[in-house]
């Protein structure tokens, strides 16, 4: 999951990698914040508004928020542990900057994108067959968002290099 949420690490020494880990630790704080905000919003809507939230959806969303917060906390603790151990820091840096690891991450993301587009296409077709406008619009909208974001991000990164 590292290649999905964190940029490619090109640290040449342990001090540079330490800085990468500190920035990564901040992202985990954002995960915790997102989880706590999710829980707060859901509980507020459930207890303080007239909007009816079923027990299933309440449990799902509170669990989602708790999972994000817990995952963020675990990530922060792992990073803090790695920052204290110089040998482990060097081992992780070498593993993360290995060209094979970078290529595997890139291939995994490309394969995942292809699968996601295939599933969205099936959703789009099912929406058309079942005459379900919501499925049709959802499938079409998600495909458009994916492809548009790909084109825009590609242009952005082309201008950076």
Buried (B, 14 or more C-beta within 10 A) or exposed (E): EEBEEBEEBEBEEBEBBBEBBEEBBEBBEEBBEBBBEBBEEBBEBBEEEEEEBEEEEBEEBBEBBBEBBEBBBEBBEBBEEBBEEEEEBEEBBEEBBEEEBBEEBEEEEEEEEEEEBEEBEEBBEEBBEEEBEEBBEBBBEBBEEBEEEEEEEEEEEEEEE
